[in-house]
Amino acid sequence: MKYIKGLDTVRAFAVVLVILWHWYPRYPLHSTVGILQHLVIPTGETGVTLFFVLSGFLITTILLKAKSESDNNTGIIKNFMIRRSLRIFPIYYLFLGFLLLLKYPISDNIWYFLTYTSNFLVIKEKSWVTFAHTWSLSIEEQFYLIWPWLVLYIRNDKLKYLFLSFIGIAIASVFVYHYILHIDADPIFTTCCFDAFGIGGLYAYCNTDKELYARFKKYLKIALPIAIAIYYIWKVVPYVGLEPKLSSFQRTVDSVIALWVIDLTINNSNEWMRKNVLEQKFLNTIGKVSYGVYLFHTSFPFILNKLAIDPIISMAPSSAAFFHNEVVSQVLLYVGLFAFCYLSFTFIENKIMNLKNRFNYTDK
């Protein structure tokens, strides 16, 4: 599909939310800073959902375009898998090997990380084990294994039922796991994430036809204010001594808001917004390296400490207390991470991705 610079800014926004959630200090809920943090800054889970919806949209768009240009579904799937593998696997497995050399504590669960099943590891252990943030990468890979077959082999006029079914399966799965089986890890079961991918896929499908898109926009205009209202009700109710009801369906609500962000980005007509935000070079660069940022960030403080970048570095569990100053520590940590990811993207990832040109979707 046509490259849209603004979607890199969306990726940047998503990955920054994840990093803030993992690295930024948590303030007491009822403190002044804590209230602002809770009400204003979306969570890392919202960032992950944005990635999921964007992935559902982009992958479905690519597959539908390839489907319209070729009837060789087997060839499309083969080249799709190769292209995805070239983007995702090399740097992932190189980084795993690097962490093992540094004796990062992942060896006991290495098979889960090698097979992209770390979401099941978290469910099994009932805790966020080391390197557990890769659960979302595992979900993406599991999605890639089934989605091309469904999109390509289901007739176009029946595809809307596929997308709606995925949304329904996710809602039903959350209800069963959380409210019947009482499993707290329900958000990271594979089927519980289908709504984000299904909503993204439905948006891609509706973009193939002007009438469908107009109808979709009409429903989005109804769903968006409802989603925003529910989102903020869940945010506010703890301050009045109540428990947020049905908050396990947060991913569905976040997915509607994420879809609005993506649609606003693609169809933005504001010249100032386009030039100064959506196509702003720094934000675009962060978006381009967002896969590395997401992959590296949880272990990056450990890497700095292990490599003894500076003898006066003293690593705190969550903030890497450079020079024993939290502010300086945070700034240097972010700068170091983005520099590391930029170098990785420029000299490793991008070189490998160039190989994708040998595997066009319409090639046999």
TIZAMAR-514459 format. One record per residue (C-alpha): residue number from 1; x, y, z; residue in one letter. Coordinates in Angstrom, 2 decimals, always signed. Layout:
! TIZAMAR-514459
(atom NUM, (X, Y, Z), A);
...
***
This chain:
! TIZAMAR-514459
(atom 1, (+0.00, +0.00, +0.00), M);
(atom 2, (+1.00, +3.64, -0.38), K);
(atom 3, (+3.35, +4.83, +2.33), Y);
(atom 4, (+1.64, +7.27, +4.73), I);
(atom 5, (+4.12, +9.26, +6.81), K);
(atom 6, (+1.55, +10.12, +9.44), G);
(atom 7, (+1.21, +6.47, +10.44), L);
(atom 8, (+4.82, +6.57, +11.62), D);
(atom 9, (+3.80, +9.34, +13.99), T);
(atom 10, (+0.96, +7.10, +15.21), V);
(atom 11, (+3.55, +4.37, +15.87), R);
(atom 12, (+5.71, +6.91, +17.72), A);
(atom 13, (+2.78, +7.88, +19.91), F);
(atom 14, (+2.00, +4.24, +20.65), A);
(atom 15, (+5.54, +3.25, +21.60), V);
(atom 16, (+6.05, +6.34, +23.77), V);
(atom 17, (+2.94, +5.40, +25.74), L);
(atom 18, (+4.42, +1.95, +26.36), V);
(atom 19, (+7.77, +3.33, +27.50), I);
(atom 20, (+6.19, +5.92, +29.78), L);
(atom 21, (+4.11, +3.17, +31.35), W);
(atom 22, (+7.17, +1.03, +32.03), H);
(atom 23, (+9.69, +3.71, +32.94), W);
(atom 24, (+7.84, +6.72, +34.31), Y);
(atom 25, (+7.48, +6.72, +38.12), P);
(atom 26, (+3.96, +5.95, +39.37), R);
(atom 27, (+2.59, +8.60, +41.69), Y);
(atom 28, (-0.12, +7.96, +44.32), P);
(atom 29, (-3.54, +7.98, +42.68), L);
(atom 30, (-4.86, +10.84, +44.84), H);
(atom 31, (-1.77, +13.07, +44.67), S);
(atom 32, (-1.87, +16.12, +42.39), T);
(atom 33, (+0.65, +14.62, +39.96), V);
(atom 34, (-1.00, +11.21, +40.28), G);
(atom 35, (-4.41, +12.61, +39.29), I);
(atom 36, (-2.91, +14.30, +36.22), L);
(atom 37, (-0.98, +11.15, +35.36), Q);
(atom 38, (-4.06, +8.95, +35.69), H);
(atom 39, (-6.49, +11.20, +33.84), L);
(atom 40, (-4.27, +12.68, +31.13), V);
(atom 41, (-1.69, +10.05, +30.14), I);
(atom 42, (-3.08, +6.90, +28.47), P);
(atom 43, (-1.64, +3.60, +29.67), T);
(atom 44, (+0.85, +1.33, +27.94), G);
(atom 45, (-2.04, -1.03, +27.21), E);
(atom 46, (-3.63, +1.74, +25.13), T);
(atom 47, (-0.38, +2.02, +23.18), G);
(atom 48, (-0.33, -1.73, +22.52), V);
(atom 49, (-3.96, -1.63, +21.37), T);
(atom 50, (-3.08, +1.16, +18.95), L);
(atom 51, (-0.36, -1.08, +17.50), F);
(atom 52, (-2.85, -3.96, +17.17), F);
(atom 53, (-5.50, -1.90, +15.38), V);
(atom 54, (-2.89, -0.37, +13.07), L);
(atom 55, (-1.52, -3.83, +12.31), S);
(atom 56, (-5.00, -5.17, +11.53), G);
(atom 57, (-5.61, -2.26, +9.16), F);
(atom 58, (-2.26, -2.36, +7.35), L);
(atom 59, (-2.02, -6.14, +6.98), I);
(atom 60, (-5.61, -6.41, +5.74), T);
(atom 61, (-5.07, -3.54, +3.28), T);
(atom 62, (-1.97, -5.25, +1.88), I);
(atom 63, (-3.73, -8.61, +1.55), L);
(atom 64, (-6.84, -7.17, -0.09), L);
(atom 65, (-4.74, -5.29, -2.62), K);
(atom 66, (-2.70, -8.42, -3.42), A);
(atom 67, (-5.92, -10.44, -3.68), K);
(atom 68, (-7.31, -7.99, -6.24), S);
(atom 69, (-4.17, -8.23, -8.36), E);
(atom 70, (-3.50, -11.96, -8.29), S);
(atom 71, (-5.44, -15.21, -7.94), D);
(atom 72, (-2.35, -17.05, -6.66), N);
(atom 73, (-3.29, -17.13, -2.98), N);
(atom 74, (-0.54, -19.60, -2.11), T);
(atom 75, (+2.08, -17.31, -3.62), G);
(atom 76, (+0.67, -14.29, -1.79), I);
(atom 77, (+0.77, -16.10, +1.55), I);
(atom 78, (+4.30, -17.38, +0.95), K);
(atom 79, (+5.63, -13.94, +0.12), N);
(atom 80, (+3.66, -12.35, +2.94), F);
(atom 81, (+5.26, -14.72, +5.45), M);
(atom 82, (+8.74, -14.13, +4.03), I);
(atom 83, (+8.34, -10.35, +4.10), R);
(atom 84, (+7.01, -10.36, +7.66), R);
(atom 85, (+9.82, -12.69, +8.74), S);
(atom 86, (+12.47, -10.40, +7.25), L);
(atom 87, (+11.07, -7.47, +9.20), R);
(atom 88, (+10.51, -9.17, +12.53), I);
(atom 89, (+12.71, -12.22, +13.08), F);
(atom 90, (+16.34, -11.18, +12.38), P);
(atom 91, (+16.65, -8.36, +14.90), I);
(atom 92, (+14.48, -10.22, +17.41), Y);
(atom 93, (+16.64, -13.35, +17.42), Y);
(atom 94, (+19.86, -11.36, +17.24), L);
(atom 95, (+18.74, -9.44, +20.31), F);
(atom 96, (+17.79, -12.62, +22.15), L);
(atom 97, (+21.27, -14.00, +21.48), G);
(atom 98, (+22.82, -10.74, +22.67), F);
(atom 99, (+20.83, -10.88, +25.91), L);
(atom 100, (+21.85, -14.49, +26.51), L);
(atom 101, (+25.52, -13.50, +26.09), L);
(atom 102, (+25.02, -10.78, +28.70), L);
(atom 103, (+23.31, -13.34, +30.98), K);
(atom 104, (+20.02, -11.49, +31.02), Y);
(atom 105, (+17.64, -13.71, +33.03), P);
(atom 106, (+15.62, -15.24, +30.20), I);
(atom 107, (+17.35, -18.61, +29.74), S);
(atom 108, (+14.89, -20.52, +31.95), D);
(atom 109, (+12.02, -19.53, +29.67), N);
(atom 110, (+13.92, -19.23, +26.43), I);
(atom 111, (+11.68, -21.61, +24.45), W);
(atom 112, (+8.69, -19.36, +25.00), Y);
(atom 113, (+10.63, -16.41, +23.61), F);
(atom 114, (+12.05, -18.40, +20.70), L);
(atom 115, (+8.58, -19.59, +19.66), T);
(atom 116, (+6.71, -16.31, +20.16), Y);
(atom 117, (+4.50, -17.77, +22.88), T);
(atom 118, (+5.49, -15.54, +25.80), S);
(atom 119, (+1.85, -14.55, +26.34), N);
(atom 120, (+1.23, -18.15, +27.40), F);
(atom 121, (+4.26, -17.99, +29.68), L);
(atom 122, (+2.74, -15.03, +31.53), V);
(atom 123, (-0.55, -16.89, +31.83), I);
(atom 124, (+1.23, -20.01, +33.10), K);
(atom 125, (+3.37, -18.14, +35.66), E);
(atom 126, (+0.56, -15.77, +36.64), K);
(atom 127, (+3.08, -12.94, +36.75), S);
(atom 128, (+4.96, -10.52, +34.51), W);
(atom 129, (+8.20, -12.44, +34.17), V);
(atom 130, (+11.39, -10.90, +32.76), T);
(atom 131, (+11.00, -9.89, +29.09), F);
(atom 132, (+7.26, -10.48, +29.37), A);
(atom 133, (+6.50, -7.36, +27.36), H);
(atom 134, (+7.06, -9.54, +24.27), T);
(atom 135, (+3.60, -11.01, +24.91), W);
(atom 136, (+2.20, -8.49, +22.40), S);
(atom 137, (+4.77, -9.49, +19.77), L);
(atom 138, (+3.67, -13.09, +20.32), S);
(atom 139, (+0.04, -12.11, +19.78), I);
(atom 140, (+0.99, -10.36, +16.53), E);
(atom 141, (+2.82, -13.44, +15.24), E);
(atom 142, (-0.06, -15.72, +16.14), Q);
(atom 143, (-2.37, -13.33, +14.29), F);
(atom 144, (-0.13, -13.41, +11.19), Y);
(atom 145, (-0.33, -17.20, +11.08), L);
(atom 146, (-4.09, -17.28, +10.55), I);
(atom 147, (-5.13, -13.92, +9.09), W);
(atom 148, (-3.81, -14.24, +5.49), P);
(atom 149, (-5.59, -17.55, +4.99), W);
(atom 150, (-8.90, -16.12, +6.14), L);
(atom 151, (-8.71, -12.85, +4.20), V);
(atom 152, (-7.58, -14.50, +0.97), L);
(atom 153, (-9.84, -17.55, +0.93), Y);
(atom 154, (-13.08, -15.97, +2.15), I);
(atom 155, (-15.10, -14.29, -0.58), R);
(atom 156, (-14.91, -10.50, -0.49), N);
(atom 157, (-18.65, -10.09, -0.01), D);
(atom 158, (-18.43, -12.31, +3.10), K);
(atom 159, (-15.35, -10.70, +4.64), L);
(atom 160, (-17.33, -8.30, +6.80), K);
(atom 161, (-18.58, -11.32, +8.74), Y);
(atom 162, (-14.97, -12.35, +9.38), L);
(atom 163, (-14.13, -8.97, +10.91), F);
(atom 164, (-17.33, -8.82, +12.95), L);
(atom 165, (-16.74, -12.41, +14.12), S);
(atom 166, (-13.26, -11.52, +15.38), F);
(atom 167, (-14.68, -8.60, +17.34), I);
(atom 168, (-17.39, -10.84, +18.80), G);
(atom 169, (-14.94, -13.64, +19.65), I);
(atom 170, (-12.76, -11.19, +21.58), A);
(atom 171, (-15.67, -9.79, +23.60), I);
(atom 172, (-16.94, -13.30, +24.35), A);
(atom 173, (-13.44, -14.50, +25.29), S);
(atom 174, (-12.91, -11.65, +27.74), V);
(atom 175, (-16.29, -12.34, +29.32), F);
(atom 176, (-15.59, -16.06, +29.72), V);
(atom 177, (-12.00, -15.76, +30.96), Y);
(atom 178, (-12.56, -12.84, +33.31), H);
(atom 179, (-16.12, -13.16, +34.58), Y);
(atom 180, (-16.70, -16.93, +34.44), I);
(atom 181, (-13.24, -18.51, +34.82), L);
(atom 182, (-11.90, -15.55, +36.86), H);
(atom 183, (-8.53, -15.54, +35.11), I);
(atom 184, (-6.83, -12.18, +35.67), D);
(atom 185, (-4.54, -12.63, +32.66), A);
(atom 186, (-7.50, -12.44, +30.27), D);
(atom 187, (-6.20, -9.44, +28.26), P);
(atom 188, (-3.24, -11.45, +26.90), I);
(atom 189, (-5.03, -14.54, +25.68), F);
(atom 190, (-4.79, -14.53, +21.90), T);
(atom 191, (-8.53, -14.53, +21.24), T);
(atom 192, (-9.05, -11.65, +23.69), C);
(atom 193, (-7.05, -9.40, +21.35), C);
(atom 194, (-9.01, -10.27, +18.21), F);
(atom 195, (-11.26, -7.22, +18.53), D);
(atom 196, (-8.40, -4.78, +17.87), A);
(atom 197, (-7.30, -6.69, +14.76), F);
(atom 198, (-10.90, -7.19, +13.62), G);
(atom 199, (-11.70, -3.48, +13.95), I);
(atom 200, (-8.55, -2.59, +12.01), G);
(atom 201, (-9.41, -5.17, +9.36), G);
(atom 202, (-12.98, -3.92, +9.05), L);
(atom 203, (-11.69, -0.40, +8.51), Y);
(atom 204, (-9.35, -1.63, +5.75), A);
(atom 205, (-12.24, -3.49, +4.10), Y);
(atom 206, (-14.52, -0.42, +4.21), C);
(atom 207, (-11.75, +1.70, +2.68), N);
(atom 208, (-12.02, -0.33, -0.53), T);
(atom 209, (-15.39, +1.24, -1.37), D);
(atom 210, (-16.58, +4.85, -0.98), K);
(atom 211, (-20.10, +3.84, +0.01), E);
(atom 212, (-18.85, +1.35, +2.59), L);
(atom 213, (-16.44, +3.92, +3.99), Y);
(atom 214, (-19.19, +6.56, +4.29), A);
(atom 215, (-21.37, +4.07, +6.18), R);
(atom 216, (-18.45, +3.07, +8.39), F);
(atom 217, (-17.71, +6.72, +9.22), K);
(atom 218, (-21.33, +7.19, +10.23), K);
(atom 219, (-21.08, +4.33, +12.74), Y);
(atom 220, (-17.68, +5.54, +13.95), L);
(atom 221, (-19.14, +8.98, +14.71), K);
(atom 222, (-21.69, +7.26, +16.95), I);
(atom 223, (-19.26, +4.83, +18.58), A);
(atom 224, (-16.44, +7.32, +19.26), L);
(atom 225, (-18.16, +9.60, +21.82), P);
(atom 226, (-19.55, +6.54, +23.57), I);
(atom 227, (-16.05, +5.00, +23.75), A);
(atom 228, (-14.52, +8.25, +25.03), I);
(atom 229, (-17.26, +8.61, +27.65), A);
(atom 230, (-16.73, +5.04, +28.89), I);
(atom 231, (-12.96, +5.55, +28.88), Y);
(atom 232, (-13.19, +8.59, +31.15), Y);
(atom 233, (-15.87, +7.10, +33.39), I);
(atom 234, (-13.44, +4.25, +34.10), W);
(atom 235, (-10.75, +6.84, +34.81), K);
(atom 236, (-12.88, +8.92, +37.19), V);
(atom 237, (-14.86, +6.36, +39.23), V);
(atom 238, (-11.95, +5.37, +41.52), P);
(atom 239, (-11.93, +8.95, +42.83), Y);
(atom 240, (-15.52, +8.63, +44.05), V);
(atom 241, (-14.92, +5.33, +45.80), G);
(atom 242, (-16.36, +3.04, +43.12), L);
(atom 243, (-14.95, +0.16, +41.12), E);
(atom 244, (-14.91, +0.59, +37.31), P);
(atom 245, (-17.47, -1.89, +35.97), K);
(atom 246, (-16.71, -4.00, +32.90), L);
(atom 247, (-13.24, -2.43, +32.56), S);
(atom 248, (-11.93, -5.77, +31.28), S);
(atom 249, (-13.36, -4.67, +27.94), F);
(atom 250, (-10.91, -1.78, +27.83), Q);
(atom 251, (-9.23, -3.08, +24.68), R);
(atom 252, (-12.50, -2.89, +22.74), T);
(atom 253, (-13.07, +0.68, +23.89), V);
(atom 254, (-9.44, +1.62, +23.21), D);
(atom 255, (-9.70, +0.05, +19.75), S);
(atom 256, (-12.53, +2.39, +18.75), V);
(atom 257, (-10.51, +5.41, +19.89), I);
(atom 258, (-7.38, +4.06, +18.17), A);
(atom 259, (-9.33, +3.64, +14.94), L);
(atom 260, (-10.44, +7.26, +15.09), W);
(atom 261, (-6.79, +8.33, +15.52), V);
(atom 262, (-5.77, +6.25, +12.49), I);
(atom 263, (-8.65, +7.56, +10.35), D);
(atom 264, (-7.88, +11.14, +11.37), L);
(atom 265, (-4.25, +10.59, +10.40), T);
(atom 266, (-4.99, +9.10, +6.99), I);
(atom 267, (-7.69, +11.60, +6.03), N);
(atom 268, (-6.27, +14.70, +7.68), N);
(atom 269, (-6.81, +17.86, +5.65), S);
(atom 270, (-5.23, +20.34, +8.07), N);
(atom 271, (-2.00, +21.51, +6.46), E);
(atom 272, (-0.46, +22.73, +9.73), W);
(atom 273, (-1.22, +19.44, +11.49), M);
(atom 274, (+0.16, +17.44, +8.59), R);
(atom 275, (+3.45, +19.34, +8.33), K);
(atom 276, (+4.16, +20.00, +12.01), N);
(atom 277, (+2.86, +16.82, +13.64), V);
(atom 278, (+1.95, +13.95, +11.33), L);
(atom 279, (+4.93, +14.41, +9.00), E);
(atom 280, (+7.31, +15.93, +11.54), Q);
(atom 281, (+10.70, +14.34, +10.89), K);
(atom 282, (+11.64, +13.51, +14.47), F);
(atom 283, (+8.28, +11.85, +15.21), L);
(atom 284, (+8.43, +9.95, +11.91), N);
(atom 285, (+11.90, +8.67, +12.81), T);
(atom 286, (+10.71, +7.43, +16.20), I);
(atom 287, (+7.86, +5.66, +14.42), G);
(atom 288, (+10.20, +4.00, +11.95), K);
(atom 289, (+12.36, +2.58, +14.76), V);
(atom 290, (+9.38, +1.81, +17.03), S);
(atom 291, (+9.75, -1.98, +16.69), Y);
(atom 292, (+13.28, -1.79, +18.07), G);
(atom 293, (+12.23, +0.67, +20.77), V);
(atom 294, (+9.50, -1.68, +21.92), Y);
(atom 295, (+11.73, -4.75, +21.73), L);
(atom 296, (+14.77, -3.26, +23.48), F);
(atom 297, (+13.39, -0.90, +26.11), H);
(atom 298, (+12.73, -3.18, +29.08), T);
(atom 299, (+16.24, -4.66, +29.03), S);
(atom 300, (+18.08, -1.49, +28.01), F);
(atom 301, (+18.93, -0.35, +31.59), P);
(atom 302, (+20.38, -3.83, +32.22), F);
(atom 303, (+22.47, -3.59, +29.03), I);
(atom 304, (+23.92, -0.20, +30.00), L);
(atom 305, (+24.83, -1.48, +33.43), N);
(atom 306, (+26.25, -4.75, +32.14), K);
(atom 307, (+28.42, -3.03, +29.56), L);
(atom 308, (+29.59, -0.53, +32.20), A);
(atom 309, (+29.04, +2.44, +29.91), I);
(atom 310, (+30.09, +4.75, +32.74), D);
(atom 311, (+31.64, +3.71, +36.05), P);
(atom 312, (+29.42, +6.07, +38.03), I);
(atom 313, (+26.18, +4.65, +36.63), I);
(atom 314, (+24.08, +3.17, +39.41), S);
(atom 315, (+21.12, +1.27, +38.07), M);
(atom 316, (+17.85, +1.52, +39.96), A);
(atom 317, (+15.22, -1.14, +39.16), P);
(atom 318, (+13.07, +1.12, +37.01), S);
(atom 319, (+14.84, +4.37, +36.26), S);
(atom 320, (+18.60, +3.82, +35.73), A);
(atom 321, (+19.79, +6.49, +38.15), A);
(atom 322, (+22.60, +8.06, +36.15), F);
(atom 323, (+24.67, +10.40, +38.29), F);
(atom 324, (+22.20, +9.68, +41.13), H);
(atom 325, (+19.84, +12.24, +39.60), N);
(atom 326, (+16.46, +10.96, +38.45), E);
(atom 327, (+15.83, +13.68, +35.85), V);
(atom 328, (+19.27, +13.33, +34.24), V);
(atom 329, (+18.89, +9.57, +34.50), S);
(atom 330, (+15.60, +9.58, +32.59), Q);
(atom 331, (+16.84, +11.95, +29.88), V);
(atom 332, (+20.00, +9.95, +29.23), L);
(atom 333, (+18.09, +6.69, +29.28), L);
(atom 334, (+15.62, +7.88, +26.62), Y);
(atom 335, (+18.34, +9.43, +24.47), V);
(atom 336, (+20.48, +6.31, +24.76), G);
(atom 337, (+17.59, +4.02, +23.87), L);
(atom 338, (+16.55, +5.97, +20.78), F);
(atom 339, (+20.16, +6.28, +19.61), A);
(atom 340, (+20.63, +2.52, +20.04), F);
(atom 341, (+17.42, +1.82, +18.11), C);
(atom 342, (+18.31, +4.25, +15.33), Y);
(atom 343, (+21.68, +2.55, +14.83), L);
(atom 344, (+20.03, -0.87, +14.89), S);
(atom 345, (+17.45, +0.22, +12.30), F);
(atom 346, (+19.99, +1.92, +10.03), T);
(atom 347, (+22.75, -0.67, +10.01), F);
(atom 348, (+20.89, -3.95, +10.62), I);
(atom 349, (+17.10, -3.87, +10.23), E);
(atom 350, (+16.91, -1.65, +7.16), N);
(atom 351, (+19.61, -3.66, +5.35), K);
(atom 352, (+17.65, -6.86, +5.91), I);
(atom 353, (+14.32, -5.26, +4.99), M);
(atom 354, (+15.70, -4.34, +1.58), N);
(atom 355, (+15.53, -8.07, +0.79), L);
(atom 356, (+11.73, -7.79, +0.84), K);
(atom 357, (+11.89, -6.31, -2.66), N);
(atom 358, (+12.68, -9.81, -3.94), R);
(atom 359, (+9.31, -11.10, -2.69), F);
(atom 360, (+6.49, -9.04, -4.16), N);
(atom 361, (+2.99, -10.18, -3.22), Y);
(atom 362, (+2.01, -10.94, -6.80), T);
(atom 363, (+5.14, -13.01, -7.53), D);
(atom 364, (+4.69, -16.74, -7.78), K);
***
